[in-house]
């Protein structure tokens, strides 16, 4: 509560997602905990063990979760199917007022993520 949230939809197998996560890591190194970061695995073929290993091996220190099917369906309903297209590096910004928007496709630099958070919803 009281902080913007960046939710990244990803899959462990996706090199574009890893590139996006490295940018999130850079942002966290400069911004600390001013923004909440959540990486949400939307690939139904991946499990908690795989995601945990991925986060640990890459030294990522923010929230990681497996998206329940119902949540994935709600995300698609709200933002369209591109929100679960891992190679598009989907990131959702949720603002403090609970409004949300899907950021542009492709890997977003740490600076771009920071400016999107500052811009708001």
Secondary structure, 3 states (H helix, E strand, C coil): CCCEEEEEEECCCCHHHHHHHHHHHHHHHHHCCCEEEEEEECCCCCCHHHHHHHHHHCCCCCEEEECCHHHHHHHHHHHCHHHHCHHHCCEEEECCCCCEEECCCCCCCHHHHHHHHHHCC
